[in-house]
Amino acid sequence: MSIPDVVWRADVAREFLTPERCYILETYNTPTDRSLSIAHARVEPKVTTAWHVVEHTIERYIIAEGRGIMEVEDFPPADVGPGDVVIIPAGARQRITNTGSVDLIFYCVCTPRFEAVNYRSLE
């Protein structure tokens, strides 16, 4: 097995801004592994992402840097910071607000893997 088979390198030049106001860098998402995907997400200070759902996909946000408020369905809004893990059930309405003065950075681990066809904006 060669290194490219076991190490996936993030290419920061591939980061893009989504319509929901969040920068995404797909770090691992391939049709050959439908079991999961991993994305590096970045929300700028004082920005709230758009309400949205991802059908048929459980998401886990692993907060790496910054502070925010996570809103999922009708659960009370929750303060989040480095080391916190947020579980978002499949099809749950969600958004996150960066409450800090630096970028809010988190990893989004999806099972099964994220596919754009399952994403639906609520705004």
DSSP file (Angstrom, degrees, kcal/mol; ACC not computed):
  #  RESIDUE AA STRUCTURE BP1 BP2  ACC     N-H-->O    O-->H-N    N-H-->O    O-->H-N    TCO  KAPPA ALPHA  PHI   PSI    X-CA   Y-CA   Z-CA
    1    1 A M              0   0    0      0, 0.0     2,-0.2     0, 0.0     5,-0.0   0.000 360.0 360.0 360.0 132.0    0.0    0.0    0.0
    2    2 A S    >>  -     0   0    0      1,-0.1     3,-1.3     5,-0.0     4,-0.7  -0.485 360.0-103.9 -91.5 164.5    1.4    3.4   -0.9
    3    3 A I  H >> S+     0   0    0      1,-0.3     4,-2.6     2,-0.2     3,-1.5   0.886 118.0  60.2 -54.9 -44.7    1.2    6.6    1.1
    4    4 A P  H 34 S+     0   0    0      0, 0.0    -1,-0.3     0, 0.0     5,-0.1   0.783 101.7  56.9 -58.5 -22.8   -1.5    8.1   -1.1
    5    5 A D  H <4 S+     0   0    0     -3,-1.3    -2,-0.2     1,-0.1     3,-0.1   0.752 119.5  27.2 -76.4 -24.2   -3.7    5.2   -0.2
    6    6 A V  H << S+     0   0    0     -3,-1.5     2,-0.5    -4,-0.7    -1,-0.1   0.601 115.4  59.1-115.5 -15.6   -3.5    5.8    3.6
    7    7 A V     <  -     0   0    0     -4,-2.6     2,-0.6    -5,-0.2    -1,-0.2  -0.967  58.6-166.3-121.7 121.4   -2.9    9.5    3.9
    8    8 A W        -     0   0    0     -2,-0.5     2,-0.4    -3,-0.1    -3,-0.0  -0.928  15.7-150.6-103.4 121.5   -5.3   12.1    2.6
    9    9 A R        -     0   0    0     -2,-0.6     2,-0.3    -5,-0.1    -2,-0.0  -0.779  13.4-124.0 -98.3 132.6   -3.8   15.6    2.5
   10   10 A A        -     0   0    0     -2,-0.4     2,-0.8     1,-0.1    17,-0.1  -0.571  16.1-155.0 -73.1 131.3   -5.9   18.7    2.9
   11   11 A D    >   -     0   0    0     -2,-0.3     3,-2.9    15,-0.3     4,-0.2  -0.868   3.3-165.3-108.1  95.4   -5.5   21.1    0.0
   12   12 A V  G >  S+     0   0    0     -2,-0.8     3,-1.5     1,-0.3    -1,-0.1   0.711  83.9  70.9 -58.4 -21.4   -6.5   24.5    1.4
   13   13 A A  G 3  S+     0   0    0      1,-0.3    -1,-0.3    -3,-0.1    -3,-0.0   0.673  91.4  61.2 -67.0 -15.2   -6.8   25.9   -2.1
   14   14 A R  G <  S+     0   0    0     -3,-2.9    12,-0.3    12,-0.1    -1,-0.3   0.396  74.3 120.5 -93.6   2.3  -10.0   23.8   -2.4
   15   15 A E    <   -     0   0    0     -3,-1.5     2,-0.3    -4,-0.2    10,-0.2  -0.434  43.2-174.6 -64.7 140.3  -11.8   25.5    0.5
   16   16 A F  E     -A   24   0A   0      8,-2.3     8,-3.0    -2,-0.1     2,-0.5  -0.973  27.5-116.3-139.0 153.9  -15.0   27.1   -0.7
   17   17 A L  E     -A   23   0A   0     -2,-0.3     6,-0.2     6,-0.2    -2,-0.0  -0.781  31.8-146.6 -89.8 125.6  -17.8   29.4    0.7
   18   18 A T    >   -     0   0    0      4,-2.6     3,-1.9    -2,-0.5     4,-0.2  -0.470  26.2-109.8 -86.1 161.9  -21.2   27.7    0.9
   19   19 A P  T 3  S+     0   0    0      0, 0.0    -1,-0.1     0, 0.0    -2,-0.0   0.718 117.5  66.9 -61.4 -19.2  -24.5   29.5    0.4
   20   20 A E  T 3  S-     0   0    0      2,-0.2    30,-1.4    29,-0.1     3,-0.1   0.412 120.6-106.7 -84.4   5.3  -25.1   28.8    4.1
   21   21 A R  S <  S+     0   0    0     -3,-1.9     2,-0.4     1,-0.3    23,-0.3   0.803  82.1 118.3  79.0  32.9  -22.2   31.2    5.0
   22   22 A C        -     0   0    0     -4,-0.2    -4,-2.6    21,-0.1     2,-0.4  -0.996  61.1-131.1-130.6 134.0  -19.7   28.5    6.0
   23   23 A Y  E     -AB  17  42A   0     19,-3.0    19,-2.3    -2,-0.4     2,-0.4  -0.717  29.0-165.3 -83.7 133.1  -16.3   27.8    4.4
   24   24 A I  E     -AB  16  41A   0     -8,-3.0    -8,-2.3    -2,-0.4     2,-0.4  -0.963  19.4-175.7-125.4 137.3  -15.8   24.1    3.7
   25   25 A L  E     - B   0  40A   0     15,-2.2    15,-2.9    -2,-0.4     2,-0.7  -0.944  24.5-140.6-127.2 108.3  -12.8   22.0    2.9
   26   26 A E  E     + B   0  39A   0     -2,-0.4   -15,-0.3   -12,-0.3    13,-0.2  -0.572  25.7 174.6 -68.3 111.5  -13.6   18.4    2.1
   27   27 A T  E    S+     0   0A   0     11,-1.6     2,-0.2    -2,-0.7    12,-0.2   0.747  72.4   8.9 -92.3 -25.5  -10.8   16.5    3.8
   28   28 A Y  E    S+ B   0  38A   0     10,-2.3    10,-2.9   -18,-0.0    -1,-0.3  -0.773  75.0 131.2-156.7 109.1  -12.1   13.1    3.1
   29   29 A N  E     +     0   0A   0     -2,-0.2     8,-0.1     8,-0.2     5,-0.1  -0.746  21.4 154.7-159.6 107.2  -15.1   12.3    1.0
   30   30 A T  E >   - B   0  33A   0      3,-0.5     3,-1.9     6,-0.4     6,-0.2  -0.997  46.8-132.4-140.0 139.8  -15.0    9.6   -1.7
   31   31 A P  T 3  S+     0   0    0      0, 0.0     3,-0.3     0, 0.0    -1,-0.1   0.703 106.2  67.6 -62.5 -17.7  -17.6    7.3   -3.3
   32   32 A T  T 3  S+     0   0    0      1,-0.3     2,-0.3     2,-0.1     0, 0.0   0.628 105.6  42.3 -78.9 -10.8  -15.3    4.4   -2.7
   33   33 A D  E X   +B   30   0A   0     -3,-1.9     3,-0.7     1,-0.1    -3,-0.5  -0.763  64.1 167.5-133.0  87.8  -15.9    4.8    1.1
   34   34 A R  E 3   +     0   0A   0     -3,-0.3    79,-2.1    -2,-0.3    -1,-0.1   0.539  60.7  84.8 -76.9  -6.7  -19.6    5.5    1.6
   35   35 A S  E 3  S-     0   0A   0     77,-0.2     2,-0.3     1,-0.2    -1,-0.2   0.820 102.0 -15.0 -71.0 -30.9  -19.4    4.9    5.3
   36   36 A L  E <   -     0   0A   0     -3,-0.7    -6,-0.4    76,-0.2     2,-0.3  -0.994  49.3-153.5-163.5 164.3  -18.2    8.4    6.3
   37   37 A S  E     - C   0 110A   0     73,-1.7    73,-2.5    -2,-0.3     2,-0.4  -0.965  10.5-151.2-140.0 158.8  -16.9   11.8    5.2
   38   38 A I  E     -BC  28 109A   0    -10,-2.9   -10,-2.3    -2,-0.3   -11,-1.6  -0.999  13.6-178.4-133.3 130.9  -14.9   14.4    7.0
   39   39 A A  E     -BC  26 108A   0     69,-2.0    69,-2.9    -2,-0.4     2,-0.6  -0.978  24.7-135.2-129.2 144.4  -14.9   18.2    6.3
   40   40 A H  E     -BC  25 107A   0    -15,-2.9   -15,-2.2    -2,-0.4     2,-0.3  -0.878  31.3-165.0 -92.6 122.2  -13.0   21.1    7.8
   41   41 A A  E     -BC  24 106A   0     65,-3.4    65,-2.1    -2,-0.6     2,-0.4  -0.866  10.7-171.2-115.4 146.6  -15.5   23.9    8.4
   42   42 A R  E     -BC  23 105A   0    -19,-2.3   -19,-3.0    -2,-0.3     2,-0.5  -0.983   4.3-172.4-140.9 125.2  -14.8   27.6    9.2
   43   43 A V  E     - C   0 104A   0     61,-2.5    61,-2.9    -2,-0.4   -21,-0.1  -0.975  25.4-127.8-118.3 127.2  -17.3   30.3   10.2
   44   44 A E    >   -     0   0    0     -2,-0.5     3,-1.8   -23,-0.3    54,-0.3  -0.268  44.2 -71.7 -71.5 158.6  -16.1   33.8   10.4
   45   45 A P  T 3  S+     0   0    0      0, 0.0    -1,-0.2     0, 0.0    54,-0.1  -0.172 116.2   6.3 -53.5 138.2  -16.6   36.0   13.5
   46   46 A K  T 3  S+     0   0    0     52,-1.2     2,-0.4    54,-0.4    53,-0.1   0.558  97.8 130.8  67.0  12.2  -20.2   37.1   14.2
   47   47 A V    <   -     0   0    0     -3,-1.8    51,-2.6   -26,-0.0     2,-0.5  -0.781  42.7-158.4 -97.2 139.4  -21.6   35.0   11.3
   48   48 A T  B     -F   97   0B   0     -2,-0.4    49,-0.2    49,-0.2     3,-0.1  -0.971  19.8-129.1-112.2 129.0  -24.6   32.7   11.7
   49   49 A T        -     0   0    0     47,-2.6   -28,-0.2    -2,-0.5     2,-0.1  -0.314  34.1 -92.5 -71.5 161.5  -25.0   29.9    9.2
   50   50 A A        -     0   0    0    -30,-1.4     2,-0.1     1,-0.1    -1,-0.1  -0.423  43.6 -98.0 -73.3 146.3  -28.3   29.4    7.4
   51   51 A W        +     0   0    0     -2,-0.1    71,-2.6    44,-0.1    72,-0.4  -0.458  63.2 150.6 -60.1 134.5  -30.9   27.0    8.8
   52   52 A H  E     -GH  94 121B   0     42,-1.7    42,-1.9    69,-0.3     2,-0.3  -0.971  34.9-141.4-158.4 168.4  -30.5   23.7    7.0
   53   53 A V  E     - H   0 120B   0     67,-2.3    67,-2.6    -2,-0.3     2,-0.5  -0.957   6.0-150.2-132.7 154.6  -31.0   19.9    7.2
   54   54 A V  E >   - H   0 119B   0     38,-0.4    37,-2.4    -2,-0.3     3,-1.0  -0.936  25.0-145.5-124.1 106.5  -29.0   17.0    5.9
   55   55 A E  T 3  S+     0   0    0     63,-2.9    63,-0.1    -2,-0.5    35,-0.1  -0.358  75.2   7.5 -70.8 148.3  -31.3   14.1    5.2
   56   56 A H  T 3  S+     0   0    0      1,-0.1     2,-0.4    -2,-0.1    -1,-0.2   0.652 109.2 101.3  61.3  18.5  -30.2   10.5    5.7
   57   57 A T    <   -     0   0    0     -3,-1.0     2,-0.5    61,-0.1    34,-0.4  -0.986  60.5-149.1-140.8 125.1  -26.9   11.6    7.3
   58   58 A I  E     -D  111   0A   0     53,-3.0    53,-2.3    -2,-0.4     2,-0.3  -0.811  23.1-158.8 -89.3 130.3  -25.8   11.9   11.0
   59   59 A E  E     -DE 110  88A   0     29,-2.4    29,-3.2    -2,-0.5     2,-0.4  -0.855  12.0-166.5-111.4 147.5  -23.4   14.7   11.5
   60   60 A R  E     -DE 109  87A   0     49,-1.4    49,-2.6    -2,-0.3     2,-0.6  -0.981   8.5-156.1-130.3 119.6  -20.9   15.2   14.3
   61   61 A Y  E     -DE 108  86A   0     25,-2.4    25,-2.6    -2,-0.4     2,-0.7  -0.858   4.0-164.8 -94.7 124.0  -19.2   18.6   14.8
   62   62 A I  E     -DE 107  85A   0     45,-2.9    45,-2.3    -2,-0.6     2,-0.4  -0.931  18.4-139.7-108.1 107.7  -15.9   18.4   16.6
   63   63 A I  E     +D  106   0A   0     21,-2.6    20,-2.9    -2,-0.7    43,-0.3  -0.531  29.9 168.3 -75.2 124.9  -15.1   22.0   17.7
   64   64 A A  E     +     0   0A   0     41,-2.8     2,-0.3    -2,-0.4    42,-0.2   0.806  61.8   4.8-103.3 -42.1  -11.4   22.7   17.2
   65   65 A E  E    S+D  105   0A   0     40,-1.9    40,-2.2    16,-0.1    -1,-0.4  -0.990 100.5  18.8-146.5 150.4  -11.0   26.5   17.7
   66   66 A G  S    S-     0   0    0     -2,-0.3     2,-0.3    38,-0.2    38,-0.1  -0.233  73.0 -85.7  88.6-175.7  -13.2   29.4   18.6
   67   67 A R        +     0   0    0     35,-0.3    32,-1.2    14,-0.2    33,-0.9  -0.957  46.2 151.8-135.0 150.8  -16.6   29.7   20.4
   68   68 A G  E     -JI  80  98B   0     12,-2.2    12,-2.7    -2,-0.3     2,-0.4  -0.947  41.0-105.9-161.0-178.4  -20.1   29.5   19.2
   69   69 A I  E     -JI  79  97B   0     28,-2.0    28,-2.4    -2,-0.3     2,-0.4  -0.995  30.6-154.8-123.5 124.1  -23.7   28.7   19.8
   70   70 A M  E     -JI  78  96B   0      8,-3.0     8,-2.5    -2,-0.4     2,-0.5  -0.836   6.5-167.4-101.3 133.9  -25.2   25.6   18.3
   71   71 A E  E     + I   0  95B   0     24,-2.7    24,-1.9    -2,-0.4     2,-0.4  -0.987   9.5 173.5-123.0 125.3  -28.9   25.2   17.5
   72   72 A V  E >   - I   0  94B   0     -2,-0.5     3,-2.2     3,-0.3    22,-0.2  -0.988  56.7 -55.6-133.7 122.1  -30.4   21.8   16.7
   73   73 A E  T 3  S-     0   0    0     20,-3.3    -1,-0.0    -2,-0.4    19,-0.0  -0.164 111.6 -29.2  47.9-131.6  -34.1   21.3   16.2
   74   74 A D  T 3  S+     0   0    0     -3,-0.1    -1,-0.3     2,-0.0    -3,-0.0   0.227 103.2 122.2-101.4  12.6  -36.0   22.4   19.4
   75   75 A F  S <  S-     0   0    0     -3,-2.2    -3,-0.3     1,-0.1     3,-0.1  -0.417  77.6 -91.8 -68.0 151.4  -33.1   21.7   21.8
   76   76 A P        -     0   0    0      0, 0.0    -4,-0.1     0, 0.0    -1,-0.1  -0.378  51.8 -94.1 -61.2 142.3  -32.0   24.7   23.8
   77   77 A P        -     0   0    0      0, 0.0     2,-0.4     0, 0.0    -6,-0.2  -0.302  47.1-149.1 -55.3 141.9  -29.1   26.6   22.1
   78   78 A A  E     -J   70   0B   0     -8,-2.5    -8,-3.0    -3,-0.1     2,-0.2  -0.960  10.8-127.4-124.5 132.3  -25.8   25.4   23.4
   79   79 A D  E     -J   69   0B   0     -2,-0.4     2,-0.3   -10,-0.2   -10,-0.2  -0.560  34.1-168.6 -68.8 136.9  -22.5   27.2   23.9
   80   80 A V  E     +J   68   0B   0    -12,-2.7   -12,-2.2    -2,-0.2     3,-0.0  -0.959  14.3 158.4-132.0 151.2  -19.7   25.3   22.2
   81   81 A G    >   -     0   0    0     -2,-0.3     3,-2.3   -14,-0.2   -18,-0.3  -0.889  50.8 -31.5-155.1-177.4  -15.9   25.5   22.3
   82   82 A P  T 3  S+     0   0    0      0, 0.0   -18,-0.2     0, 0.0     3,-0.1  -0.109 124.5  18.0 -50.1 131.3  -12.7   23.6   21.7
   83   83 A G  T 3  S+     0   0    0    -20,-2.9     2,-0.1     1,-0.3   -19,-0.1   0.172  92.6 127.3  93.5 -16.4  -13.1   19.9   22.4
   84   84 A D    <   -     0   0    0     -3,-2.3   -21,-2.6   -21,-0.1     2,-0.4  -0.436  45.6-152.9 -74.1 148.5  -16.9   19.8   22.3
   85   85 A V  E     -E   62   0A   0    -23,-0.2     2,-0.5    -2,-0.1   -23,-0.2  -0.992   4.5-160.4-122.6 127.8  -18.7   17.3   20.1
   86   86 A V  E     -E   61   0A   0    -25,-2.6   -25,-2.4    -2,-0.4     2,-0.5  -0.928   6.3-151.6-109.0 128.1  -22.2   18.1   18.7
   87   87 A I  E     -E   60   0A   0     -2,-0.5   -27,-0.2   -27,-0.2    -2,-0.0  -0.888  10.7-170.8-101.2 124.6  -24.4   15.3   17.5
   88   88 A I  E     -E   59   0A   0    -29,-3.2   -29,-2.4    -2,-0.5     3,-0.1  -0.943  18.1-136.7-118.1 109.1  -26.8   16.2   14.8
   89   89 A P    >   -     0   0    0      0, 0.0     3,-2.0     0, 0.0   -35,-0.3  -0.206  38.1 -82.4 -61.9 154.6  -29.4   13.6   13.9
   90   90 A A  T 3  S+     0   0    0      1,-0.3   -35,-0.2   -34,-0.1   -32,-0.2  -0.334 116.6  12.2 -56.4 132.9  -30.2   12.9   10.3
   91   91 A G  T 3  S+     0   0    0    -37,-2.4     2,-0.3   -34,-0.4    -1,-0.3   0.521  91.7 145.1  78.0   6.3  -32.8   15.4    9.0
   92   92 A A    <   -     0   0    0     -3,-2.0   -38,-0.4   -38,-0.3    -1,-0.2  -0.598  54.1-117.1 -82.3 136.1  -32.5   17.7   12.0
   93   93 A R        +     0   0    0     -2,-0.3   -20,-3.3   -40,-0.1     2,-0.3  -0.499  49.9 166.2 -67.3 135.7  -32.8   21.5   11.5
   94   94 A Q  E     +GI  52  72B   0    -42,-1.9   -42,-1.7   -22,-0.2     2,-0.3  -0.991  23.8 162.5-154.8 156.4  -29.5   23.1   12.5
   95   95 A R  E     - I   0  71B   0    -24,-1.9   -24,-2.7    -2,-0.3     2,-0.4  -0.938  19.2-145.7-165.3 162.0  -27.3   26.2   12.4
   96   96 A I  E     - I   0  70B   0     -2,-0.3   -47,-2.6   -26,-0.2     2,-0.4  -0.993   5.8-153.1-136.6 143.3  -24.3   27.5   14.3
   97   97 A T  E     -FI  48  69B   0    -28,-2.4   -28,-2.0    -2,-0.4     2,-0.8  -0.955  14.8-136.8-116.8 131.8  -23.2   31.1   15.2
   98   98 A N  E     + I   0  68B   0    -51,-2.6   -52,-1.2    -2,-0.4   -30,-0.3  -0.800  24.3 177.1 -84.5 113.2  -19.6   32.2   15.8
   99   99 A T        +     0   0    0    -32,-1.2   -31,-0.2    -2,-0.8    -1,-0.1   0.429  52.3  80.7 -95.7  -0.9  -19.8   34.3   18.9
  100  100 A G  S    S-     0   0    0    -33,-0.9   -54,-0.4     2,-0.3     4,-0.1  -0.188  84.5-113.8 -99.5-170.7  -16.1   35.0   19.1
  101  101 A S  S    S+     0   0    0    -56,-0.1     2,-0.3     2,-0.1    -1,-0.0   0.342  96.1  56.4-105.9   2.4  -13.6   37.4   17.5
  102  102 A V  S    S-     0   0    0    -35,-0.1   -35,-0.3   -58,-0.1    -2,-0.3  -0.845 102.9 -72.2-126.2 166.1  -11.7   34.6   15.7
  103  103 A D        -     0   0    0     -2,-0.3     2,-0.6   -58,-0.1   -59,-0.2  -0.281  41.0-130.4 -57.7 140.2  -12.8   32.0   13.2
  104  104 A L  E     -C   43   0A   0    -61,-2.9   -61,-2.5   -38,-0.1     2,-0.4  -0.867  30.7-169.0 -89.8 118.7  -14.9   29.1   14.5
  105  105 A I  E     +CD  42  65A   0    -40,-2.2   -41,-2.8    -2,-0.6   -40,-1.9  -0.933  14.6 156.1-116.2 131.2  -13.2   26.0   13.2
  106  106 A F  E     -CD  41  63A   0    -65,-2.1   -65,-3.4    -2,-0.4     2,-0.4  -0.988  36.4-124.6-148.4 158.7  -14.8   22.5   13.5
  107  107 A Y  E     -CD  40  62A   0    -45,-2.3   -45,-2.9    -2,-0.3     2,-0.6  -0.877  19.8-150.7-101.8 136.9  -14.6   19.2   11.8
  108  108 A C  E     -CD  39  61A   0    -69,-2.9   -69,-2.0    -2,-0.4     2,-0.6  -0.939   9.6-168.5-111.0 115.0  -17.8   17.7   10.5
  109  109 A V  E     -CD  38  60A   0    -49,-2.6   -49,-1.4    -2,-0.6     2,-0.4  -0.919  10.7-166.3-105.5 118.4  -17.9   13.9   10.4
  110  110 A C  E     -CD  37  59A   0    -73,-2.5   -73,-1.7    -2,-0.6   -51,-0.2  -0.866  10.9-135.1-111.4 137.3  -20.8   12.5    8.5
  111  111 A T  E    S+ D   0  58A   0    -53,-2.3   -53,-3.0    -2,-0.4     2,-0.2  -0.991  94.9  20.5-133.1 128.7  -22.2    8.9    8.4
  112  112 A P  S    S-     0   0    0      0, 0.0   -77,-0.2     0, 0.0   -75,-0.2   0.748 123.8 -81.1 -63.4-175.4  -22.9    7.8    5.8
  113  113 A R        -     0   0    0    -79,-2.1     2,-0.2   -77,-0.3    -2,-0.1  -0.086  51.7 -95.5 -56.1 149.6  -20.7   10.2    3.8
  114  114 A F        -     0   0    0     -4,-0.2     2,-0.4     3,-0.0    -1,-0.1  -0.456  42.5-177.6 -66.3 133.4  -22.0   13.6    2.9
  115  115 A E    >   -     0   0    0     -2,-0.2     3,-2.3    -3,-0.1     4,-0.3  -0.998  29.9-134.2-132.8 132.0  -23.7   13.9   -0.5
  116  116 A A  G >  S+     0   0    0     -2,-0.4     3,-1.6     1,-0.3    -1,-0.1   0.778 102.0  69.6 -56.7 -29.4  -25.1   17.2   -1.8
  117  117 A V  G 3  S+     0   0    0      1,-0.3    -1,-0.3   -63,-0.0   -62,-0.1   0.753  97.4  53.1 -61.5 -23.3  -28.3   15.6   -2.8
  118  118 A N  G <  S+     0   0    0     -3,-2.3   -63,-2.9   -64,-0.1     2,-0.3   0.519  88.8  98.5 -89.7  -6.2  -29.2   15.1    0.9
  119  119 A Y  E <   -H   54   0B   0     -3,-1.6     2,-0.4    -4,-0.3   -65,-0.2  -0.645  48.4-179.9 -85.9 136.6  -28.6   18.8    1.8
  120  120 A R  E     -H   53   0B   0    -67,-2.6   -67,-2.3    -2,-0.3     2,-0.2  -0.959  19.4-141.5-140.0 121.4  -31.7   21.1    2.0
  121  121 A S  E     -H   52   0B   0     -2,-0.4   -69,-0.3   -69,-0.2   -70,-0.1  -0.554   4.9-162.9 -75.6 142.5  -31.6   24.8    2.8
  122  122 A L              0   0    0    -71,-2.6   -70,-0.2    -2,-0.2    -1,-0.1   0.251 360.0 360.0-107.1   9.1  -34.4   26.1    5.0
  123  123 A E              0   0    0    -72,-0.4    -1,-0.1   -73,-0.0   -71,-0.1   0.378 360.0 360.0-116.6 360.0  -33.9   29.8    4.2
